[in-house]
Amino acid sequence: MSASESTLRLSAKRTGPKLGRRLVVCLLLILVLVISIFASLLLGARSVGIDSVLAALRDYDSADGDQVVVYSRMARTVGAIVVGAALGLAGAGLQGLTRNPLADTGILGLNAGSALAVVIVVAFFGAAALPLIMGAAFFGAAVVMTLVYVVASVGREGATPIKLALGGAALAVGVGSITNTILMISKSTLDEFRKWQIGSLSAGSMETYLLAIPVIAVGALIVLTTARASNAVAMGEDTALALGFNLNRSRLIGSIGVVLLAGTATAVAGPIAFVGLMIPHAVRLLIGSDYRWIMPASMVAGPILLLLADTLGRLILPPSEIQVGVMCAMLGGPIFIIMMRSGMKSVKL
């Protein structure tokens, strides 16, 4: 075992719970995810029984009204799993590699960059096909992430967490103003963009979410490979460098994975806030500060939040519904405050 591996393992043991507790937490998260999936299929403006869900999954009958309802909810359930996993892991990757507790695809401006790119291709190129929109979302997120790092790197201290957050917030405001200007002069683009802007799982089809899975899988594999580097960064950049980690390379690789995750999630569901910010913090409180556990656990916890938010959005004002982007913001704010008061201030990144 190398000296760097020994140091990282020793640090993980000191800063987190034992292996048994981590395994139990992960198994409980998986159980809650399964329950959330069934709740998403069962509950809504028209609730159905568990027998209808099982029948629809086993042998779908289009003549059965309850099974038709279940089938119509399958796409958004799959979408919540795919998008939630992508956003949860993207947030964990950003927070780990930047050592910034406020790192999130929304706060660092990635959502705003994706939105601007999508508006441009829709307004000026008439693009409506998902591959083109996904490509535009990737490009917009990548450009904004690059700009955030460039702006934050100015000065002797380099890209510190506070400079990354401030730079991301400033760029998000600037990019958002350009997006709003284009929407003001193009009514047709505004009509098309409005459905996507607030974050929704109901507009996407099963084919849309299935098409996004391979891209998200590639991004997830890339980000997961940076877990050890994130653990090293958590001990301080000087320590990470002393342990032999090439932080610039790790951050470049991680950024590519995060762009794939955030760009795809934003392209298929719109900009959804709070998931990437809140989920890694919640997971960290449960299983400690080892990113080898935080990252995969965030991929399970992210879908749980989206599934619960989407299901509650259908139950509050039936037969109307509140879109998942709005529900995540409504749930995310109070929960995040509770986490801060219950111990998040003691967490060291």
N, C-alpha and C positions, 0 to 999 in steps of 0.2 A: 504493500500500500504506500502511495506517495505521500510526501509531507503535506501537500495541499489537500489531498483527500482526507487525511487524518484530521487536519485543522477544521475542515468544513464539517465533518461528522461530529467532532467534539463540540463545535459551535451549535450544531443542530440539536444535540442532546441537551445542551444547557438552556436553549431558548424555546424548547417545545415539549409537549407532553410525550409520554412513552408510546412505543410502537403499538401496543395493544389498544390504547385509547384512540389513536389515529385510525386504526383499522375499524374500530367500532363506529366512529364518527362517519367514515366513508361509507360503511354499510348502511347506516341510518340515512345518509343523504340519498343513497340509491333507492332505499325503500320509500322515502318521501317523494322522490322523483316518480316512481311507479304509481304511487297514490295520486300525485298531481296529474299524471297522464290520464288516468281513469276519470278523475274529476273533470278534466277538460272535455272528455268525450261524453260524460254523463250530464253535466250541468249547463244550463243556459236558459234562454227565454222559454224553451220547451225542454224540460228535463226528461230523460229516458231511464229505463232500468238497466241494471248490469247485464241481464240476459240479452237485451237488444244489442249492447256493445259487443258481447262475446259472439253473438250470432253474426253481426256485421263483420267482425274480424275473421270469423271462421268461414262463412258462406254468405256473402252479401246478396240480399234480395231487394231489388229496386221497387218492388210492390209493397214492401213494408215501410210505413211512414216513419216509424222510429229508427229503423236502420238507415233510411235516407238522411235523417238528421245526424246520426252518428257519422255517416260517411262524409257529410258536409263539414264536420268538425275535424276530420282527420288531417286535412291539409294544414290548418292553422296549428294543430297540435304538433305536427312534424316541424312546422316553421318555428314554433316556440323552442323546440329542442335544439334545432340547428342554430338559430340566431342567438339563443341564450348561451349555448356552449361557446360560440365564437366571441361574444362580447365579454363573457366572464373570463375566458382565457386571455383575451387581448388586454383587459384591464390588469390582470395579474402580471402579464409579461411587461407591460409598461411600468407598473409600480416597482417591479423587481429590478429591471435594468436601469431605470433612471433614479432609483432610490428616492422616489417621490410619492408620498402617500396620497397626493391629489391627482396623480397621473390617471387619465381616463381618455377614451377616444373623443368624448365631448369637450372636456376641459382643455385638452391639448389641440383642439381645432380640427381633428380628423373628420368628424361628422360634418362640420361646416365645409371643409374642402371637398368631401364627397358630394354634398348637396350642390355646391356651385358647379362642379363638373357635370353632374346629371342635368342641371338646369341648362347649361350651355349646349350640351348635345341635343337636348329636346327642343330648345328654342331656335337654335341656328342650323341644326343638321336634321331635325325631324326624326331623331332616333327614338324608337320605341321598343326595339328588341332587347331582351334581357342581357345577352352577351355584351352588347354595346354599352348598356347602362352599367353593367358590372365593371367593364373595362374603364369607363369614365370615372366610376366611384373609386377604383383602385388608384387611378392616376391622380385624382384630386386629393385623396388621403396622403399619397406619397409625397406630393409637392408640398402640402402644408406641413407634414412631419419634417421634411428637410428644412423648410424655412424656419420652423420652430427651433430646431437644433442650431441652425446658423445664427439666429438672433440671440439665443440663450448662450451661445459659446463666446460672445463678445465680452472681453474683459479678462482679467487675470484669473478669476475663480473658475472660469469655464461654465459649462452647462449645469448650474446648480439646480436643485429641485424648485426653489422659489422662482428662479429665472425661467425655467421651463414652463411653470404654471402661468406666470405673467405673460410670457411670450405667446403661449398657446391661447390664452384668453384674448389678448390684443388682436392676434391674427384671426381668431374666430369672429370677433366683432367686425373687423375689416372685410373679411370674406363674406360674412353674412349681409353686409350692406350692399355689396356687389350683387349678390343673389337676389336681394329684394328689389334692386334697381331693374334687373332684367325681368323679374316677374311683374313689375309695375307697367312695363312697356309691352308686355306680351300676355294678353288675356288667355290665349289658348294654352300657353305654357303654365300659367297660374292654375288653370283648371286641372291640368294633368298633374301638376306638382302638388296640389293641395291634398290629393288622396294619399300621397307618399310622405308628406312633410312631417306629420305628427307622429309617425311610427305606427304601423298597422300590420297585423298578421292576417287579416281577413281578405285583403286584396290579392295576395299571392296564391297561386295554384300549387298542387302537389308537384307538378313538373318543375315549377320554379324552384322550390326548396330542394328537390332531388338534384337539380342541376348545380345548386350551390354546395352540396355536400363534398364533392371531390376537392374543390378549391379550399374549403374550410379545413378539410382533412390535411391538405398540404401545409396550410398556414399553422395548424395546430402542431404538426410534427416539428416544424421549424422552431416555434416558440418553446415547445417542451425541451428541445435540446439546449436551451439557454438557462435551464433551472439551476445548474451548478454555478454558472457565472453570476446569476442573481443572488445566490447564497453568499458568494464571495463579495459582491458589491454591498450587501447588507452589513458586512463587517467594516466597510470603508473602502474607498477607491485605492488608497495607498496599500492597504492590506491585500486587496484583490490583485493589484499589480505585483506585489511581492510574492504572491502565491503562483505567479506565472500566467495569469489570465490576460488575454488581449482584449481589453474592454471595448476598444473601437470596433474590432471585428465582431465581438459578441453583440454589441448594440446594433451594428449594421444588419447582422443576420436576424436578430430579434425584431428589428423594425420592419424587415421584409415580411416576416410572419404576421406581425400585428397589422400591417397594411392589408394583407390578404384576408385576415379575419374580419377586421373592421370594415373594409371596403365591401366585402361580400355581404355581410350582415346589413350594412346600410343600404346597399343596392336592392336587396330583396324585401326589406321591411321598413326602410326609412330610418332616420336618426332616432334612436331610442336611448334616452338618458338614464343615468344612475346605475345601470347594470354593471358596467365595467369599473365603476368607482366603488360601489358598495359591496359587491360579492367578494372580492379578494379580502377586504377587511373583515367581513363576517366569517369567512373561512379561516382567516388567520387567528381569530379569537378562539376558534374551535380546535384547530389542530397545530397551532404554533407557527413559527416563522420559517420553516423549511419549504422552499419553493418547489422541491421535488414532490411535495404533498399539496401545496397550495394550488399549483397550476392544474393538475388533474381534478382536484376537488372543486375548483372554480368552474370547470366544464360541466360538472353535475349540478352545482348550486345555481348557476346562471339560468338553465332551463326551468328549474323549480320556480324562481321568481317570475319569469315570463309567463309560465303556465298559470300560476296563481293570479297574476295581474290580469291576464286575458280572461280567465274564468270569472273573476270578480267583475270585470268590465261588462260582461254579459248579464250578470245577475242584478246589478244595481238599478238599472232603468229599463227593464224589459217592456216592449220588444226591441227598444233601441239598445245601443251598446256604447260604452266608452272605450275608445281605442287603447291598445296596450301601451303606447307611448305616453299617453296622459296618465294612465293608471300607474305606470312605473314611477313617474314623477310624484304622484300623490302618495304612493306607498314609500318611495325611496327616501324622501325628505325626513319624515318622522322616524323611520327605522334607523337612518344614518345618525340622527341626533341621539337616539337611544343607545346606539353602539358607542358613540363618543362618551356618553355619560357612564357607560358600564365598563369602560376599561380600554377603549381604543387609544386613549392618550398615552397609555403606558406601553403601547406596541412600538418596538424599534424596528425600523426598516433598514 
